[in-house]
């Protein structure tokens, strides 16, 4: 089971409300509108779940945004990458940066003027950290 599948299973077991998985056309359109190419691991995430409804977060106060919020938030975002999640209602935000066809790295933006900081080399690695050492990703 991949780390993405494990985290989704955990959210379901914890009673976190999740949206229906997104289709390929929706995912491509949203990521492309943000000026970034789509990697396989980002597609895998949104094929597995459509994110969490607005206002919903897990026990760690992490919220995976639905694609419509990804679109809205990235219209205002100037840095390279695609915002996709937040901690504690925007205390800090997470973003994907395309690496290659297989992976996008994951970064955190604390809003402290230092810019995004790299957390993981892939979406899978990010969710491994989420499951095993959430403090390393700011949760």
DAVEN-V541705 format. One line per field, one symbol per residue. ss: DSSP state (@ for helix, = for strand, . for the rest). psi: psi as a letter, one per 30 degrees, with the letter a starting at -180 (. if undefined). burial: b if it has 24 or more other ideal C-beta (glycine too) atoms within 12 Angstrom, else e. A space follows every 10 residues. Layout:
ss = ???
psi = ???
burial = ???
This chain:
ss = ..@@@@@@@@ @@@....... ...@@@@@@@ @@@......@ @@@@@@@@.. .=........ .====.@@@@ @@@@@@.... .======... .=======.. ...======. ......==== ..@@@@@@@@ @@.@@@@..
psi = kleeeeeeee eeefgkkklk llleeeeeee eefggllkle eeeeeffekg aklkfklafg gkjjkleeee eeefffkflk ljkfllkhig ellklkkkea felklklkjf ggfflkkkek fleeeefeee efifffgg.
burial = eebbeebbeb beeeebebbe ebeeebbeeb beebebbbbb bbbbbbbbbb bbeeebbbeb ebbbbbbebb bebbeebebe bbbbbbbeee ebbbbbbbbe eebbbbbbbe eeeeebbbbb ebbbbbbbbb beeeeebbb
